[in-house]
Amino acid sequence: MSGEFKVDEKWYQRSLNLLKEITDNSQKEITKLKAEIEALKKELALQKLSDIGQEIEDRDSAIYATGYWNGIEKAKPRELTDEEILELSNTMPYANRFEFARAVLKKATEK
């Protein structure tokens, strides 16, 4: 018969095996690259957190060293007199001493 196409079975099998090997190796490489990308993402996130932590530490150091940061004076608590504390305790009923302590601290930091 003319026009009939014959495939060499040996060649076909070798080609198929080679394609399978290339595909397997590509999948392994893709998996390896994905793992490396994830590791880099984690490293970047940790570095960003570290940088933010350093910025906060630097800002706090500036606040405590100078009492100012961006032109805002750090609130410095003042000592309340006994009369002020008594007045505060009579102005409203506090559910517990923690609420009262918070109110005293708030009053002490007011200008």
CNS distance restraints for C-alpha pairs under 8 A (distance, minus, plus):
assign (resid   7 and name CA) (resid  11 and name CA) 7.95 0.50 0.50
assign (resid   7 and name CA) (resid  12 and name CA) 7.05 0.50 0.50
assign (resid   8 and name CA) (resid  12 and name CA) 6.10 0.50 0.50
assign (resid   9 and name CA) (resid  13 and name CA) 6.11 0.50 0.50
assign (resid  10 and name CA) (resid  14 and name CA) 6.25 0.50 0.50
assign (resid  11 and name CA) (resid  15 and name CA) 6.09 0.50 0.50
assign (resid  12 and name CA) (resid  16 and name CA) 6.11 0.50 0.50
assign (resid  13 and name CA) (resid  17 and name CA) 6.09 0.50 0.50
assign (resid  14 and name CA) (resid  18 and name CA) 6.08 0.50 0.50
assign (resid  15 and name CA) (resid  19 and name CA) 6.16 0.50 0.50
assign (resid  16 and name CA) (resid  20 and name CA) 6.15 0.50 0.50
assign (resid  17 and name CA) (resid  21 and name CA) 6.13 0.50 0.50
assign (resid  18 and name CA) (resid  22 and name CA) 6.17 0.50 0.50
assign (resid  19 and name CA) (resid  23 and name CA) 6.07 0.50 0.50
assign (resid  20 and name CA) (resid  24 and name CA) 6.05 0.50 0.50
assign (resid  21 and name CA) (resid  25 and name CA) 6.06 0.50 0.50
assign (resid  22 and name CA) (resid  26 and name CA) 6.02 0.50 0.50
assign (resid  23 and name CA) (resid  27 and name CA) 6.15 0.50 0.50
assign (resid  24 and name CA) (resid  28 and name CA) 6.22 0.50 0.50
assign (resid  25 and name CA) (resid  29 and name CA) 6.11 0.50 0.50
assign (resid  26 and name CA) (resid  30 and name CA) 6.05 0.50 0.50
assign (resid  27 and name CA) (resid  31 and name CA) 6.10 0.50 0.50
assign (resid  28 and name CA) (resid  32 and name CA) 6.12 0.50 0.50
assign (resid  29 and name CA) (resid  33 and name CA) 6.06 0.50 0.50
assign (resid  30 and name CA) (resid  34 and name CA) 6.09 0.50 0.50
assign (resid  31 and name CA) (resid  35 and name CA) 6.28 0.50 0.50
assign (resid  32 and name CA) (resid  36 and name CA) 6.29 0.50 0.50
assign (resid  33 and name CA) (resid  37 and name CA) 6.12 0.50 0.50
assign (resid  34 and name CA) (resid  38 and name CA) 6.22 0.50 0.50
assign (resid  35 and name CA) (resid  39 and name CA) 6.22 0.50 0.50
assign (resid  36 and name CA) (resid  40 and name CA) 6.17 0.50 0.50
assign (resid  37 and name CA) (resid  41 and name CA) 6.12 0.50 0.50
assign (resid  38 and name CA) (resid  42 and name CA) 6.26 0.50 0.50
assign (resid  39 and name CA) (resid  43 and name CA) 6.17 0.50 0.50
assign (resid  40 and name CA) (resid  44 and name CA) 6.01 0.50 0.50
assign (resid  41 and name CA) (resid  45 and name CA) 6.12 0.50 0.50
assign (resid  42 and name CA) (resid  46 and name CA) 6.15 0.50 0.50
assign (resid  43 and name CA) (resid  47 and name CA) 6.12 0.50 0.50
assign (resid  44 and name CA) (resid  48 and name CA) 6.13 0.50 0.50
assign (resid  45 and name CA) (resid  49 and name CA) 6.21 0.50 0.50
assign (resid  46 and name CA) (resid  50 and name CA) 6.08 0.50 0.50
assign (resid  47 and name CA) (resid  51 and name CA) 6.09 0.50 0.50
assign (resid  48 and name CA) (resid  52 and name CA) 6.14 0.50 0.50
assign (resid  49 and name CA) (resid  53 and name CA) 6.04 0.50 0.50
assign (resid  50 and name CA) (resid  54 and name CA) 6.12 0.50 0.50
assign (resid  51 and name CA) (resid  55 and name CA) 6.19 0.50 0.50
assign (resid  52 and name CA) (resid  56 and name CA) 6.22 0.50 0.50
assign (resid  53 and name CA) (resid  57 and name CA) 6.10 0.50 0.50
assign (resid  54 and name CA) (resid  58 and name CA) 5.99 0.50 0.50
assign (resid  55 and name CA) (resid  59 and name CA) 6.04 0.50 0.50
assign (resid  56 and name CA) (resid  60 and name CA) 6.01 0.50 0.50
assign (resid  57 and name CA) (resid  61 and name CA) 6.02 0.50 0.50
assign (resid  58 and name CA) (resid  62 and name CA) 6.20 0.50 0.50
assign (resid  59 and name CA) (resid  63 and name CA) 6.21 0.50 0.50
assign (resid  59 and name CA) (resid  69 and name CA) 7.31 0.50 0.50
assign (resid  60 and name CA) (resid  64 and name CA) 6.17 0.50 0.50
assign (resid  61 and name CA) (resid  65 and name CA) 5.84 0.50 0.50
assign (resid  62 and name CA) (resid  66 and name CA) 5.90 0.50 0.50
assign (resid  62 and name CA) (resid  67 and name CA) 7.41 0.50 0.50
assign (resid  62 and name CA) (resid  68 and name CA) 7.08 0.50 0.50
assign (resid  62 and name CA) (resid  69 and name CA) 6.53 0.50 0.50
assign (resid  63 and name CA) (resid  67 and name CA) 4.87 0.50 0.50
assign (resid  63 and name CA) (resid  68 and name CA) 5.08 0.50 0.50
assign (resid  63 and name CA) (resid  69 and name CA) 5.37 0.50 0.50
assign (resid  63 and name CA) (resid  74 and name CA) 6.80 0.50 0.50
assign (resid  64 and name CA) (resid  68 and name CA) 7.65 0.50 0.50
assign (resid  64 and name CA) (resid  74 and name CA) 8.00 0.50 0.50
assign (resid  67 and name CA) (resid  73 and name CA) 5.73 0.50 0.50
assign (resid  67 and name CA) (resid  74 and name CA) 5.16 0.50 0.50
assign (resid  68 and name CA) (resid  72 and name CA) 5.38 0.50 0.50
assign (resid  68 and name CA) (resid  73 and name CA) 4.57 0.50 0.50
assign (resid  68 and name CA) (resid  74 and name CA) 5.80 0.50 0.50
assign (resid  69 and name CA) (resid  73 and name CA) 6.84 0.50 0.50
assign (resid  69 and name CA) (resid  74 and name CA) 7.73 0.50 0.50
assign (resid  75 and name CA) (resid 109 and name CA) 5.89 0.50 0.50
assign (resid  75 and name CA) (resid 110 and name CA) 7.76 0.50 0.50
assign (resid  76 and name CA) (resid 109 and name CA) 6.02 0.50 0.50
assign (resid  77 and name CA) (resid 105 and name CA) 7.57 0.50 0.50
assign (resid  77 and name CA) (resid 108 and name CA) 4.99 0.50 0.50
assign (resid  77 and name CA) (resid 109 and name CA) 4.36 0.50 0.50
assign (resid  77 and name CA) (resid 110 and name CA) 7.64 0.50 0.50
assign (resid  78 and name CA) (resid 108 and name CA) 5.14 0.50 0.50
assign (resid  78 and name CA) (resid 109 and name CA) 6.40 0.50 0.50
assign (resid  79 and name CA) (resid 108 and name CA) 6.43 0.50 0.50
assign (resid  80 and name CA) (resid  84 and name CA) 6.03 0.50 0.50
assign (resid  80 and name CA) (resid  85 and name CA) 6.60 0.50 0.50
assign (resid  80 and name CA) (resid 108 and name CA) 6.22 0.50 0.50
assign (resid  81 and name CA) (resid  85 and name CA) 6.44 0.50 0.50
assign (resid  82 and name CA) (resid  86 and name CA) 6.08 0.50 0.50
assign (resid  83 and name CA) (resid  87 and name CA) 5.96 0.50 0.50
assign (resid  84 and name CA) (resid  88 and name CA) 6.07 0.50 0.50
assign (resid  85 and name CA) (resid  89 and name CA) 6.21 0.50 0.50
assign (resid  85 and name CA) (resid 104 and name CA) 6.89 0.50 0.50
assign (resid  86 and name CA) (resid  90 and name CA) 6.31 0.50 0.50
assign (resid  87 and name CA) (resid  91 and name CA) 6.27 0.50 0.50
assign (resid  88 and name CA) (resid  92 and name CA) 7.40 0.50 0.50
assign (resid  88 and name CA) (resid 103 and name CA) 7.76 0.50 0.50
assign (resid  88 and name CA) (resid 104 and name CA) 7.42 0.50 0.50
assign (resid  89 and name CA) (resid  93 and name CA) 7.28 0.50 0.50
assign (resid  89 and name CA) (resid  94 and name CA) 7.77 0.50 0.50
assign (resid  89 and name CA) (resid 100 and name CA) 7.26 0.50 0.50
assign (resid  94 and name CA) (resid  99 and name CA) 6.03 0.50 0.50
assign (resid  94 and name CA) (resid 100 and name CA) 5.88 0.50 0.50
assign (resid  95 and name CA) (resid  99 and name CA) 6.73 0.50 0.50
assign (resid  96 and name CA) (resid 100 and name CA) 6.63 0.50 0.50
assign (resid  97 and name CA) (resid 101 and name CA) 5.95 0.50 0.50
assign (resid  98 and name CA) (resid 102 and name CA) 6.14 0.50 0.50
assign (resid  99 and name CA) (resid 103 and name CA) 6.21 0.50 0.50
assign (resid 100 and name CA) (resid 104 and name CA) 6.23 0.50 0.50
assign (resid 101 and name CA) (resid 105 and name CA) 6.21 0.50 0.50
assign (resid 102 and name CA) (resid 106 and name CA) 6.05 0.50 0.50
assign (resid 103 and name CA) (resid 107 and name CA) 6.09 0.50 0.50
assign (resid 104 and name CA) (resid 108 and name CA) 6.11 0.50 0.50
assign (resid 105 and name CA) (resid 109 and name CA) 6.37 0.50 0.50
assign (resid 106 and name CA) (resid 110 and name CA) 6.43 0.50 0.50
